[in-house]
Amino acid sequence: MITIISGTNRKESSTSIFAKHCYEYIKSVTEEKVCLIDLIDVSADIYNENMYSSDGQSEGSRILQDEKLIPSTKFLFIFPEYNGSYPGALKVFIDACSIRQLKETWSGKKAGLIGIASGRAGNLRGLDQFATVLNHLGTSTLPNKLPISQINSLIEGGEVKNAGTIDVMSKLCDSLLDM
């Protein structure tokens, strides 16, 4: 299974647009099962005061981990730049899904990373920082992380419309599938 994670819980974010585009592309080129986790839709109950103990993990977190993360062999994380890094909600999501069955969830798996930003750098720092977290968990990341800049100029009518951006995203998805 390949799981795409839209890495912000911000409503009406551009991140969801890029994640849905990649989800549709990957579904069109592989027969593997593909799923999309949008942090907007993840139940807030996974973030609780007892989340750092196996017994305190919420039922929603347990189901998400068992049904989508553990069966996945590959991940594609798409996330925006927040304060020169990646969103805190993404870090808390990783933390919540790393207490119980850490190795089964993350170790030995592959990941592609796409950073998006309205500015010029495409979240370069956040991509490197998040890759370090995944590597620590035992997840190998593609060396060609994809920073996408000036995202407001790439979207029309709620879809990615820039041909060059679509091409580089497709190539990164293909690289992940070939990994």
Sequence and secondary structure as in RCSB ss.txt:
>XXXX:A:sequence
MITIISGTNRKESSTSIFAKHCYEYIKSVTEEKVCLIDLIDVSADIYNENMYSSDGQSEGSRILQDEKLIPSTKF
LFIFPEYNGSYPGALKVFIDACSIRQLKETWSGKKAGLIGIASGRAGNLRGLDQFATVLNHLGTSTLPNKLPISQ
INSLIEGGEVKNAGTIDVMSKLCDSLLDM
>XXXX:A:secstr
 EEEEE    TT HHHHHHHHHHHHHHHH SS EEEEETTTS GGGS TTTTSGGG  HHHHHHIIIIITT SEE
EEEEE BTTB  HHHHHHHHHTSSSSHHHHHTT EEEEEEE SSSSTTHHHHHHHHHHHHHHT EE SS EEE  
GGGTEETTEE  HHHHHHHHHHHHHHHH 
